[in-house]
Amino acid sequence: MKYFTSDLHLHHPFVAALRGYTKPEWAHLTPDELRDHAKRSRESLATMVDWQQHDMDVIGHINELVGERDELYVLGDLSTGGTRSLMGALEQRDRLRVPRWRRHLILGNHDLDQSMNMCRRMMDTFSSVCVKGATVIDGYNILLSHFQFRHHFEQPTPSGLSTNACDPKYAKYAFVDDCHGNSLLLHGHTHAKERFEFDNPRELNVGVDAWNMRPVSEEQVIEEFSNAYGVGE
């Protein structure tokens, strides 16, 4: 079975706070207020958020579903993108049930522009590391990208998405929708809770925020596309 996920954001306290992992004594503050407080004081954001439990839950949910004979595709944003955060995220590889040769990474905006040393570390953790990719599910060609289709970067960011969801600087990394409008795309990036946040039944968000912190099986992918677009009917 193939499984897909995105936006793990391991070792990323702010995203962990957005996902409800703020420690009880700081729960009266919003994630933005937590970050502002950390900037104004000597308190570290990492001490106010149980990001370790967040990371354990993310990896644990993968292991609940993805076994040794399955394939795991991570569509970007392993960490904050900083060296310490990325190294910590990559160290989680030893906790994954799925072996290295069955893991694949599509780079997200937090994974791009890494040093040669960190690129080597990513390649030690995943059997393939690419900016874009594709796979076949049930006879259908499925595009794989961290980002939604390119034309969305020409519009304002819809409400409910991350602030950089439609930042034009990332457009160059995104797939162009084919002229006939038949392409099927799996993506992440936006942190939307909706699986079809752009009201396009041909681009499915597999980010953990839209899937209760869990990876998405190829069967679920076809089911979602079938319900929204008629694939498989």
Contacts in CASP RR format, 6 or more apart in sequence:
PFRMAT RR
TARGET T0000
AUTHOR 0000-0000-0000
METHOD contacts of the structure
MODEL  1
MKYFTSDLHLHHPFVAALRGYTKPEWAHLTPDELRDHAKRSRESLATMVD
WQQHDMDVIGHINELVGERDELYVLGDLSTGGTRSLMGALEQRDRLRVPR
WRRHLILGNHDLDQSMNMCRRMMDTFSSVCVKGATVIDGYNILLSHFQFR
HHFEQPTPSGLSTNACDPKYAKYAFVDDCHGNSLLLHGHTHAKERFEFDN
PRELNVGVDAWNMRPVSEEQVIEEFSNAYGVGE
1 66 0 8 1.000
1 70 0 8 1.000
1 71 0 8 1.000
1 217 0 8 1.000
1 218 0 8 1.000
1 219 0 8 1.000
2 70 0 8 1.000
2 71 0 8 1.000
2 73 0 8 1.000
2 135 0 8 1.000
2 137 0 8 1.000
2 217 0 8 1.000
2 218 0 8 1.000
3 62 0 8 1.000
3 65 0 8 1.000
3 66 0 8 1.000
3 70 0 8 1.000
3 71 0 8 1.000
3 72 0 8 1.000
3 73 0 8 1.000
3 215 0 8 1.000
3 216 0 8 1.000
3 217 0 8 1.000
3 218 0 8 1.000
4 73 0 8 1.000
4 75 0 8 1.000
4 144 0 8 1.000
4 186 0 8 1.000
4 206 0 8 1.000
4 215 0 8 1.000
4 216 0 8 1.000
4 218 0 8 1.000
4 221 0 8 1.000
5 62 0 8 1.000
5 72 0 8 1.000
5 73 0 8 1.000
5 74 0 8 1.000
5 75 0 8 1.000
5 206 0 8 1.000
5 207 0 8 1.000
5 208 0 8 1.000
5 211 0 8 1.000
5 214 0 8 1.000
5 215 0 8 1.000
5 216 0 8 1.000
6 74 0 8 1.000
6 75 0 8 1.000
6 76 0 8 1.000
6 77 0 8 1.000
6 146 0 8 1.000
6 187 0 8 1.000
6 188 0 8 1.000
6 189 0 8 1.000
6 205 0 8 1.000
6 206 0 8 1.000
6 207 0 8 1.000
6 208 0 8 1.000
7 15 0 8 1.000
7 75 0 8 1.000
7 76 0 8 1.000
7 77 0 8 1.000
7 188 0 8 1.000
7 189 0 8 1.000
7 191 0 8 1.000
7 207 0 8 1.000
7 208 0 8 1.000
7 209 0 8 1.000
8 58 0 8 1.000
8 74 0 8 1.000
8 76 0 8 1.000
8 77 0 8 1.000
8 78 0 8 1.000
8 79 0 8 1.000
8 89 0 8 1.000
8 208 0 8 1.000
9 15 0 8 1.000
9 16 0 8 1.000
9 77 0 8 1.000
9 78 0 8 1.000
9 79 0 8 1.000
9 80 0 8 1.000
9 110 0 8 1.000
10 54 0 8 1.000
10 55 0 8 1.000
10 58 0 8 1.000
10 59 0 8 1.000
10 78 0 8 1.000
10 79 0 8 1.000
10 85 0 8 1.000
10 88 0 8 1.000
10 89 0 8 1.000
10 92 0 8 1.000
11 51 0 8 1.000
11 55 0 8 1.000
11 79 0 8 1.000
11 80 0 8 1.000
11 84 0 8 1.000
11 85 0 8 1.000
11 86 0 8 1.000
11 88 0 8 1.000
11 89 0 8 1.000
12 51 0 8 1.000
12 79 0 8 1.000
12 80 0 8 1.000
12 85 0 8 1.000
13 45 0 8 1.000
13 46 0 8 1.000
13 48 0 8 1.000
13 49 0 8 1.000
13 51 0 8 1.000
14 31 0 8 1.000
14 34 0 8 1.000
14 35 0 8 1.000
14 45 0 8 1.000
14 49 0 8 1.000
14 80 0 8 1.000
15 54 0 8 1.000
16 49 0 8 1.000
16 50 0 8 1.000
16 51 0 8 1.000
16 54 0 8 1.000
16 55 0 8 1.000
17 31 0 8 1.000
17 34 0 8 1.000
17 35 0 8 1.000
17 45 0 8 1.000
17 48 0 8 1.000
17 49 0 8 1.000
18 31 0 8 1.000
18 191 0 8 1.000
19 54 0 8 1.000
19 209 0 8 1.000
19 213 0 8 1.000
21 49 0 8 1.000
21 50 0 8 1.000
21 51 0 8 1.000
21 53 0 8 1.000
21 54 0 8 1.000
22 29 0 8 1.000
22 31 0 8 1.000
22 34 0 8 1.000
22 48 0 8 1.000
22 49 0 8 1.000
22 50 0 8 1.000
23 48 0 8 1.000
23 49 0 8 1.000
23 50 0 8 1.000
26 34 0 8 1.000
26 48 0 8 1.000
26 49 0 8 1.000
29 37 0 8 1.000
29 48 0 8 1.000
34 45 0 8 1.000
34 48 0 8 1.000
34 49 0 8 1.000
35 45 0 8 1.000
37 43 0 8 1.000
37 48 0 8 1.000
38 44 0 8 1.000
38 45 0 8 1.000
38 48 0 8 1.000
55 89 0 8 1.000
55 92 0 8 1.000
57 213 0 8 1.000
58 208 0 8 1.000
58 213 0 8 1.000
59 92 0 8 1.000
59 95 0 8 1.000
59 96 0 8 1.000
60 95 0 8 1.000
61 208 0 8 1.000
61 213 0 8 1.000
61 214 0 8 1.000
61 215 0 8 1.000
62 72 0 8 1.000
62 96 0 8 1.000
62 97 0 8 1.000
62 98 0 8 1.000
62 214 0 8 1.000
62 215 0 8 1.000
63 95 0 8 1.000
63 96 0 8 1.000
63 97 0 8 1.000
64 214 0 8 1.000
65 214 0 8 1.000
65 215 0 8 1.000
65 217 0 8 1.000
66 72 0 8 1.000
66 96 0 8 1.000
66 97 0 8 1.000
66 98 0 8 1.000
66 215 0 8 1.000
67 97 0 8 1.000
67 98 0 8 1.000
68 97 0 8 1.000
68 98 0 8 1.000
68 99 0 8 1.000
68 102 0 8 1.000
69 102 0 8 1.000
70 98 0 8 1.000
70 102 0 8 1.000
71 98 0 8 1.000
71 102 0 8 1.000
71 103 0 8 1.000
71 104 0 8 1.000
72 96 0 8 1.000
72 98 0 8 1.000
72 102 0 8 1.000
72 103 0 8 1.000
72 104 0 8 1.000
72 215 0 8 1.000
73 104 0 8 1.000
73 106 0 8 1.000
73 135 0 8 1.000
73 144 0 8 1.000
73 186 0 8 1.000
74 103 0 8 1.000
74 104 0 8 1.000
74 105 0 8 1.000
74 106 0 8 1.000
74 126 0 8 1.000
75 106 0 8 1.000
75 108 0 8 1.000
75 144 0 8 1.000
75 145 0 8 1.000
75 146 0 8 1.000
75 186 0 8 1.000
75 187 0 8 1.000
75 188 0 8 1.000
75 206 0 8 1.000
75 207 0 8 1.000
76 105 0 8 1.000
76 106 0 8 1.000
76 107 0 8 1.000
76 108 0 8 1.000
76 110 0 8 1.000
76 111 0 8 1.000
76 146 0 8 1.000
76 188 0 8 1.000
76 189 0 8 1.000
77 108 0 8 1.000
77 109 0 8 1.000
77 110 0 8 1.000
77 111 0 8 1.000
77 146 0 8 1.000
77 188 0 8 1.000
77 189 0 8 1.000
78 86 0 8 1.000
78 89 0 8 1.000
78 90 0 8 1.000
78 105 0 8 1.000
78 110 0 8 1.000
78 111 0 8 1.000
79 85 0 8 1.000
79 86 0 8 1.000
79 88 0 8 1.000
79 89 0 8 1.000
79 110 0 8 1.000
79 111 0 8 1.000
80 86 0 8 1.000
80 110 0 8 1.000
81 110 0 8 1.000
81 111 0 8 1.000
81 114 0 8 1.000
82 110 0 8 1.000
83 115 0 8 1.000
83 118 0 8 1.000
86 111 0 8 1.000
86 114 0 8 1.000
86 118 0 8 1.000
86 121 0 8 1.000
86 122 0 8 1.000
87 118 0 8 1.000
87 121 0 8 1.000
90 121 0 8 1.000
90 122 0 8 1.000
90 124 0 8 1.000
90 125 0 8 1.000
93 100 0 8 1.000
93 103 0 8 1.000
93 125 0 8 1.000
96 103 0 8 1.000
100 124 0 8 1.000
100 125 0 8 1.000
100 126 0 8 1.000
100 127 0 8 1.000
101 127 0 8 1.000
102 127 0 8 1.000
103 125 0 8 1.000
103 126 0 8 1.000
103 127 0 8 1.000
104 126 0 8 1.000
104 127 0 8 1.000
104 128 0 8 1.000
104 129 0 8 1.000
104 130 0 8 1.000
105 111 0 8 1.000
105 122 0 8 1.000
105 125 0 8 1.000
105 126 0 8 1.000
105 128 0 8 1.000
105 129 0 8 1.000
105 130 0 8 1.000
106 130 0 8 1.000
106 131 0 8 1.000
106 132 0 8 1.000
106 133 0 8 1.000
106 144 0 8 1.000
106 145 0 8 1.000
106 146 0 8 1.000
107 129 0 8 1.000
107 130 0 8 1.000
107 131 0 8 1.000
107 146 0 8 1.000
108 146 0 8 1.000
108 147 0 8 1.000
108 173 0 8 1.000
108 189 0 8 1.000
109 146 0 8 1.000
109 147 0 8 1.000
109 164 0 8 1.000
109 170 0 8 1.000
109 173 0 8 1.000
109 189 0 8 1.000
111 122 0 8 1.000
111 146 0 8 1.000
112 131 0 8 1.000
112 173 0 8 1.000
114 122 0 8 1.000
119 129 0 8 1.000
122 129 0 8 1.000
123 129 0 8 1.000
131 173 0 8 1.000
132 143 0 8 1.000
132 144 0 8 1.000
132 145 0 8 1.000
132 173 0 8 1.000
132 175 0 8 1.000
133 143 0 8 1.000
133 144 0 8 1.000
133 145 0 8 1.000
134 141 0 8 1.000
134 142 0 8 1.000
134 143 0 8 1.000
134 144 0 8 1.000
135 141 0 8 1.000
135 142 0 8 1.000
135 144 0 8 1.000
136 142 0 8 1.000
137 218 0 8 1.000
137 221 0 8 1.000
137 222 0 8 1.000
138 218 0 8 1.000
138 222 0 8 1.000
138 232 0 8 1.000
140 184 0 8 1.000
140 222 0 8 1.000
140 225 0 8 1.000
140 231 0 8 1.000
140 232 0 8 1.000
141 184 0 8 1.000
142 184 0 8 1.000
142 185 0 8 1.000
142 186 0 8 1.000
142 221 0 8 1.000
143 175 0 8 1.000
143 183 0 8 1.000
143 184 0 8 1.000
143 185 0 8 1.000
143 186 0 8 1.000
144 185 0 8 1.000
144 186 0 8 1.000
144 187 0 8 1.000
145 173 0 8 1.000
145 174 0 8 1.000
145 175 0 8 1.000
145 185 0 8 1.000
145 186 0 8 1.000
145 187 0 8 1.000
146 173 0 8 1.000
146 187 0 8 1.000
146 188 0 8 1.000
146 189 0 8 1.000
147 153 0 8 1.000
147 170 0 8 1.000
147 173 0 8 1.000
147 174 0 8 1.000
147 175 0 8 1.000
147 187 0 8 1.000
147 188 0 8 1.000
147 189 0 8 1.000
148 165 0 8 1.000
148 174 0 8 1.000
148 185 0 8 1.000
148 187 0 8 1.000
148 188 0 8 1.000
148 189 0 8 1.000
148 190 0 8 1.000
148 198 0 8 1.000
148 203 0 8 1.000
148 205 0 8 1.000
149 174 0 8 1.000
149 175 0 8 1.000
149 176 0 8 1.000
149 177 0 8 1.000
149 183 0 8 1.000
149 185 0 8 1.000
149 198 0 8 1.000
149 200 0 8 1.000
149 203 0 8 1.000
150 171 0 8 1.000
150 174 0 8 1.000
150 175 0 8 1.000
150 176 0 8 1.000
150 177 0 8 1.000
151 176 0 8 1.000
151 177 0 8 1.000
152 166 0 8 1.000
152 174 0 8 1.000
152 198 0 8 1.000
153 166 0 8 1.000
153 167 0 8 1.000
153 168 0 8 1.000
153 170 0 8 1.000
153 171 0 8 1.000
153 174 0 8 1.000
154 168 0 8 1.000
154 171 0 8 1.000
155 166 0 8 1.000
156 166 0 8 1.000
157 163 0 8 1.000
157 164 0 8 1.000
157 165 0 8 1.000
157 166 0 8 1.000
157 167 0 8 1.000
158 165 0 8 1.000
158 166 0 8 1.000
158 197 0 8 1.000
158 198 0 8 1.000
160 192 0 8 1.000
160 193 0 8 1.000
160 197 0 8 1.000
161 190 0 8 1.000
161 191 0 8 1.000
161 192 0 8 1.000
161 197 0 8 1.000
162 189 0 8 1.000
162 190 0 8 1.000
162 191 0 8 1.000
164 170 0 8 1.000
165 189 0 8 1.000
165 190 0 8 1.000
165 191 0 8 1.000
165 192 0 8 1.000
170 189 0 8 1.000
175 183 0 8 1.000
175 185 0 8 1.000
177 183 0 8 1.000
177 185 0 8 1.000
177 202 0 8 1.000
181 202 0 8 1.000
182 202 0 8 1.000
183 202 0 8 1.000
184 202 0 8 1.000
184 203 0 8 1.000
184 204 0 8 1.000
184 225 0 8 1.000
184 229 0 8 1.000
184 231 0 8 1.000
185 202 0 8 1.000
185 203 0 8 1.000
185 204 0 8 1.000
186 203 0 8 1.000
186 204 0 8 1.000
186 206 0 8 1.000
186 221 0 8 1.000
187 203 0 8 1.000
187 204 0 8 1.000
187 205 0 8 1.000
187 206 0 8 1.000
188 205 0 8 1.000
188 206 0 8 1.000
188 207 0 8 1.000
190 197 0 8 1.000
190 205 0 8 1.000
191 207 0 8 1.000
191 209 0 8 1.000
192 205 0 8 1.000
192 209 0 8 1.000
192 210 0 8 1.000
193 209 0 8 1.000
193 210 0 8 1.000
194 205 0 8 1.000
194 210 0 8 1.000
195 204 0 8 1.000
195 205 0 8 1.000
195 210 0 8 1.000
195 211 0 8 1.000
195 224 0 8 1.000
196 203 0 8 1.000
196 204 0 8 1.000
196 205 0 8 1.000
196 224 0 8 1.000
196 228 0 8 1.000
197 205 0 8 1.000
197 210 0 8 1.000
201 225 0 8 1.000
201 228 0 8 1.000
201 229 0 8 1.000
201 230 0 8 1.000
202 225 0 8 1.000
202 229 0 8 1.000
204 221 0 8 1.000
204 224 0 8 1.000
204 225 0 8 1.000
204 228 0 8 1.000
206 215 0 8 1.000
206 216 0 8 1.000
206 221 0 8 1.000
208 214 0 8 1.000
208 215 0 8 1.000
222 231 0 8 1.000
222 232 0 8 1.000
225 231 0 8 1.000
225 232 0 8 1.000
226 232 0 8 1.000
226 233 0 8 1.000
END
